């Protein structure tokens, strides 16, 4: 007959404790993961005076649109610029799923100068130095109009925090009167509209 092995009660207790520990660690790991593999929602940050912090990672946001020489003023711009628009990734994911800009949505506009004389380019122009960085933020708790607009300047004069443009600023009226969707010029961002399956007139 096969010889039976006898384990001490202490071994059984150690084995039980190890199983319980693994179960607790596993449950804690699962609880820390966002539901549905979604990243945690990123919201705007403000200082004690209500100034918006320029997010450290805004240059890694989702690219949603570009324009060349686009201006909202009647008079032509003094110099041509490339405009690159970026969107905070968790807000982008929400918009693609729902077609709506959630509270806390942040859009960054980078205004860059243009260059042409660089090899091996034979024709055309490319984006160069940053002239301005502007953010649009949806935050109804802070702004009656729903959206606020911030200018962080550019180049050597760049800011890390900025107060919202005053309510009478032309940005507000222009966005309200001409934006294709919820104060956002979606008509200029076909990449964003296409990703959400939207048609913009």
ZAGU-235207 format. One record per residue (C-alpha): chain; residue number from 0; x, y, z. Coordinates in Angstrom, 3 decimals, always signed. Layout:
REM ZAGU-235207
<papa A,NUM,<X,Y,Z>>;
...
END
This chain:
REM ZAGU-235207
<papa A,0,<+0.000,+0.000,+0.000>>;
<papa A,1,<+1.241,+3.535,-0.705>>;
<papa A,2,<+2.664,+5.292,+2.275>>;
<papa A,3,<+0.468,+8.165,+3.527>>;
<papa A,4,<+2.089,+11.556,+4.121>>;
<papa A,5,<+1.076,+13.408,+7.219>>;
<papa A,6,<+1.436,+17.211,+7.218>>;
<papa A,7,<+1.453,+19.197,+10.419>>;
<papa A,8,<-1.421,+21.556,+11.328>>;
<papa A,9,<+1.066,+24.413,+10.981>>;
<papa A,10,<+1.568,+23.670,+7.278>>;
<papa A,11,<-2.194,+23.797,+6.667>>;
<papa A,12,<-2.426,+27.146,+8.426>>;
<papa A,13,<+0.422,+28.562,+6.324>>;
<papa A,14,<-1.184,+27.317,+3.117>>;
<papa A,15,<-4.547,+28.846,+4.066>>;
<papa A,16,<-2.910,+32.189,+4.926>>;
<papa A,17,<-1.095,+32.242,+1.573>>;
<papa A,18,<-4.322,+31.599,-0.352>>;
<papa A,19,<-6.163,+34.337,+1.573>>;
<papa A,20,<-3.316,+36.802,+0.952>>;
<papa A,21,<-3.312,+36.108,-2.795>>;
<papa A,22,<-7.083,+36.568,-2.929>>;
<papa A,23,<-6.918,+39.912,-1.096>>;
<papa A,24,<-4.082,+41.223,-3.290>>;
<papa A,25,<-5.891,+40.114,-6.439>>;
<papa A,26,<-9.134,+41.806,-5.370>>;
<papa A,27,<-7.303,+45.027,-4.557>>;
<papa A,28,<-5.600,+44.999,-7.969>>;
<papa A,29,<-8.905,+44.532,-9.762>>;
<papa A,30,<-10.532,+47.291,-7.708>>;
<papa A,31,<-7.754,+49.682,-8.741>>;
<papa A,32,<-8.392,+49.127,-12.453>>;
<papa A,33,<-10.817,+51.548,-14.179>>;
<papa A,34,<-14.101,+49.947,-15.194>>;
<papa A,35,<-14.207,+48.790,-18.783>>;
<papa A,36,<-10.477,+49.477,-19.239>>;
<papa A,37,<-11.206,+53.210,-19.295>>;
<papa A,38,<-8.561,+55.630,-18.067>>;
<papa A,39,<-9.458,+57.710,-14.985>>;
<papa A,40,<-11.215,+60.948,-15.934>>;
<papa A,41,<-8.839,+63.918,-16.093>>;
<papa A,42,<-10.259,+67.246,-14.927>>;
<papa A,43,<-8.893,+70.816,-15.041>>;
<papa A,44,<-6.876,+72.015,-12.038>>;
<papa A,45,<-7.126,+75.523,-10.584>>;
<papa A,46,<-5.095,+77.427,-8.004>>;
<papa A,47,<-6.505,+79.222,-4.966>>;
<papa A,48,<-7.202,+82.335,-7.085>>;
<papa A,49,<-9.171,+80.443,-9.721>>;
<papa A,50,<-6.384,+80.442,-12.306>>;
<papa A,51,<-6.164,+77.367,-14.527>>;
<papa A,52,<-2.975,+75.293,-14.425>>;
<papa A,53,<-1.538,+74.477,-17.834>>;
<papa A,54,<-1.459,+70.654,-17.783>>;
<papa A,55,<+2.076,+69.246,-17.850>>;
<papa A,56,<+1.238,+66.680,-20.508>>;
<papa A,57,<-0.879,+68.760,-22.895>>;
<papa A,58,<+1.587,+68.228,-25.754>>;
<papa A,59,<+0.767,+64.505,-25.560>>;
<papa A,60,<-2.995,+65.046,-25.927>>;
<papa A,61,<-5.020,+63.684,-28.837>>;
<papa A,62,<-4.583,+65.609,-32.085>>;
<papa A,63,<-8.019,+66.608,-33.447>>;
<papa A,64,<-7.417,+69.288,-36.072>>;
<papa A,65,<-5.126,+71.706,-37.897>>;
<papa A,66,<-5.550,+74.860,-39.923>>;
<papa A,67,<-3.352,+77.291,-41.824>>;
<papa A,68,<-3.908,+81.032,-41.549>>;
<papa A,69,<-7.351,+80.592,-39.972>>;
<papa A,70,<-8.621,+83.728,-38.227>>;
<papa A,71,<-11.990,+84.686,-36.750>>;
<papa A,72,<-11.473,+88.425,-37.202>>;
<papa A,73,<-12.627,+90.571,-40.113>>;
<papa A,74,<-9.144,+91.960,-40.712>>;
<papa A,75,<-6.538,+89.552,-42.106>>;
<papa A,76,<-3.852,+88.351,-39.664>>;
<papa A,77,<-0.529,+90.182,-39.665>>;
<papa A,78,<+1.279,+86.902,-40.281>>;
<papa A,79,<+0.242,+83.433,-41.305>>;
<papa A,80,<+0.261,+80.706,-38.677>>;
<papa A,81,<-0.399,+77.007,-38.270>>;
<papa A,82,<-3.040,+76.154,-35.678>>;
<papa A,83,<-2.907,+72.735,-34.029>>;
<papa A,84,<-5.770,+71.658,-31.785>>;
<papa A,85,<-5.311,+68.959,-29.135>>;
<papa A,86,<-7.892,+67.394,-26.817>>;
<papa A,87,<-7.403,+65.830,-23.396>>;
<papa A,88,<-7.537,+62.053,-24.083>>;
<papa A,89,<-10.214,+60.968,-21.579>>;
<papa A,90,<-12.506,+63.764,-22.796>>;
<papa A,91,<-11.754,+62.711,-26.376>>;
<papa A,92,<-12.715,+59.105,-25.626>>;
<papa A,93,<-15.970,+60.279,-24.044>>;
<papa A,94,<-16.816,+62.430,-27.067>>;
<papa A,95,<-16.097,+59.612,-29.522>>;
<papa A,96,<-18.442,+57.321,-27.557>>;
<papa A,97,<-21.252,+59.784,-26.925>>;
<papa A,98,<-20.915,+62.740,-29.328>>;
<papa A,99,<-21.016,+65.049,-26.278>>;
<papa A,100,<-18.377,+67.197,-24.596>>;
<papa A,101,<-18.437,+66.195,-20.927>>;
<papa A,102,<-17.849,+68.540,-18.015>>;
<papa A,103,<-14.116,+69.140,-17.621>>;
<papa A,104,<-13.372,+68.806,-21.345>>;
<papa A,105,<-10.160,+70.643,-22.265>>;
<papa A,106,<-9.089,+71.656,-25.774>>;
<papa A,107,<-5.667,+73.205,-26.395>>;
<papa A,108,<-4.877,+75.445,-29.360>>;
<papa A,109,<-1.217,+75.809,-30.347>>;
<papa A,110,<-0.519,+78.721,-32.664>>;
<papa A,111,<+2.786,+78.249,-34.477>>;
<papa A,112,<+4.759,+80.374,-36.911>>;
<papa A,113,<+5.462,+79.030,-40.408>>;
<papa A,114,<+8.794,+78.254,-42.043>>;
<papa A,115,<+9.757,+77.280,-45.584>>;
<papa A,116,<+13.540,+77.284,-45.982>>;
<papa A,117,<+14.785,+73.951,-44.694>>;
<papa A,118,<+16.216,+71.033,-46.617>>;
<papa A,119,<+15.068,+68.736,-48.088>>;
<papa A,120,<+11.766,+70.632,-48.492>>;
<papa A,121,<+11.397,+72.001,-52.031>>;
<papa A,122,<+7.870,+73.375,-51.699>>;
<papa A,123,<+5.315,+74.262,-49.064>>;
<papa A,124,<+5.552,+75.444,-45.457>>;
<papa A,125,<+5.791,+73.754,-42.082>>;
<papa A,126,<+4.987,+74.663,-38.484>>;
<papa A,127,<+7.731,+76.210,-36.368>>;
<papa A,128,<+7.910,+78.163,-33.083>>;
<papa A,129,<+4.953,+78.331,-30.696>>;
<papa A,130,<+3.466,+81.833,-30.660>>;
<papa A,131,<+0.548,+81.139,-28.332>>;
<papa A,132,<-1.084,+78.391,-26.276>>;
<papa A,133,<-4.791,+78.745,-25.518>>;
<papa A,134,<-7.182,+76.432,-23.689>>;
<papa A,135,<-10.960,+76.097,-23.853>>;
<papa A,136,<-12.481,+74.399,-20.804>>;
<papa A,137,<-16.043,+73.236,-20.219>>;
<papa A,138,<-16.869,+73.963,-16.570>>;
<papa A,139,<-20.437,+75.069,-15.826>>;
<papa A,140,<-19.767,+75.243,-12.088>>;
<papa A,141,<-17.301,+78.089,-12.627>>;
<papa A,142,<-18.584,+79.770,-15.782>>;
<papa A,143,<-22.184,+80.736,-16.459>>;
<papa A,144,<-21.669,+80.420,-20.215>>;
<papa A,145,<-20.477,+76.838,-19.728>>;
<papa A,146,<-17.068,+77.291,-21.343>>;
<papa A,147,<-14.091,+79.452,-20.402>>;
<papa A,148,<-11.079,+80.518,-22.481>>;
<papa A,149,<-7.515,+80.893,-21.240>>;
<papa A,150,<-4.446,+82.444,-22.881>>;
<papa A,151,<-1.061,+81.088,-21.738>>;
<papa A,152,<+0.874,+83.137,-24.311>>;
<papa A,153,<+3.883,+81.506,-25.942>>;
<papa A,154,<+7.628,+81.549,-26.398>>;
<papa A,155,<+9.676,+83.177,-23.651>>;
<papa A,156,<+6.528,+84.786,-22.200>>;
<papa A,157,<+4.689,+81.477,-21.660>>;
<papa A,158,<+2.647,+81.147,-18.464>>;
<papa A,159,<+1.958,+78.088,-16.325>>;
<papa A,160,<-1.348,+79.460,-14.971>>;
<papa A,161,<-3.907,+81.809,-16.509>>;
<papa A,162,<-7.129,+83.513,-15.499>>;
<papa A,163,<-10.168,+83.078,-17.780>>;
<papa A,164,<-10.883,+85.693,-20.397>>;
<papa A,165,<-13.489,+88.176,-19.063>>;
<papa A,166,<-17.158,+87.375,-19.886>>;
<papa A,167,<-17.370,+90.266,-22.372>>;
<papa A,168,<-14.430,+88.923,-24.356>>;
<papa A,169,<-15.218,+88.327,-28.050>>;
<papa A,170,<-14.255,+84.647,-27.674>>;
<papa A,171,<-17.529,+83.932,-25.869>>;
<papa A,172,<-19.866,+85.528,-28.395>>;
<papa A,173,<-17.997,+84.059,-31.364>>;
<papa A,174,<-18.174,+80.519,-29.996>>;
<papa A,175,<-21.836,+80.845,-29.021>>;
<papa A,176,<-22.837,+82.267,-32.406>>;
<papa A,177,<-20.767,+80.099,-34.748>>;
<papa A,178,<-19.737,+76.838,-33.064>>;
<papa A,179,<-21.118,+73.721,-34.737>>;
<papa A,180,<-21.559,+71.869,-31.439>>;
<papa A,181,<-21.659,+73.011,-27.811>>;
<papa A,182,<-19.447,+76.097,-28.238>>;
<papa A,183,<-16.793,+74.065,-30.123>>;
<papa A,184,<-15.880,+74.816,-33.756>>;
<papa A,185,<-16.375,+71.210,-34.745>>;
<papa A,186,<-16.651,+72.343,-38.370>>;
<papa A,187,<-12.878,+72.916,-38.251>>;
<papa A,188,<-12.095,+69.512,-36.702>>;
<papa A,189,<-13.111,+66.822,-39.214>>;
<papa A,190,<-10.849,+64.266,-37.501>>;
<papa A,191,<-12.876,+64.668,-34.312>>;
<papa A,192,<-16.228,+64.603,-36.098>>;
<papa A,193,<-15.257,+61.533,-38.129>>;
<papa A,194,<-14.064,+59.658,-35.037>>;
<papa A,195,<-17.455,+60.246,-33.401>>;
<papa A,196,<-19.367,+59.372,-36.579>>;
<papa A,197,<-20.864,+62.860,-36.848>>;
<papa A,198,<-21.802,+64.901,-39.884>>;
<papa A,199,<-21.096,+68.625,-39.598>>;
<papa A,200,<-22.907,+71.030,-41.909>>;
END
